[in-house]
């Protein structure tokens, strides 16, 4: 059985009828879009999507910082920049 990562689900035909109502009914949470009772995608409000992208960026930066943690510094003067 396919796992659904949203508490709100909607069929493609329901979504076609009124996408704005679907998003309003989800109250800012993700919506799983189903086609023949299988998840074909997820819809998320713009605000949630933006926060997800920010979190992913933070995780990537954190990983980069961890990989550079053991590096030795290189002295640089401001005139060289």
KASUL-V193076 format. One record per backbone hydrogen bond with DSSP energy under -0.5 kcal/mol. NH is the residue of the N-H (numbers start at 1). CO is the residue of the C=O. If there is no record, write none. Layout:
# KASUL-V193076
NH|CO ; NH|CO
This chain:
# KASUL-V193076
5|3 ; 8|30 ; 10|32 ; 12|34 ; 15|11 ; 16|12 ; 17|13 ; 18|14 ; 22|18 ; 23|19 ; 24|20 ; 25|21 ; 26|22 ; 27|23 ; 27|24 ; 28|23 ; 29|26 ; 31|43 ; 32|8 ; 33|41 ; 34|10 ; 34|32 ; 35|38 ; 38|35 ; 40|33 ; 41|33 ; 43|31 ; 49|45 ; 50|46 ; 51|47 ; 52|48 ; 53|49 ; 54|50 ; 55|51 ; 56|52 ; 57|53 ; 58|54 ; 59|55 ; 60|56 ; 61|57 ; 62|58 ; 63|59 ; 64|60 ; 65|61 ; 66|62 ; 67|63 ; 68|64 ; 69|65 ; 69|66 ; 71|68 ; 80|77 ; 81|77 ; 81|78
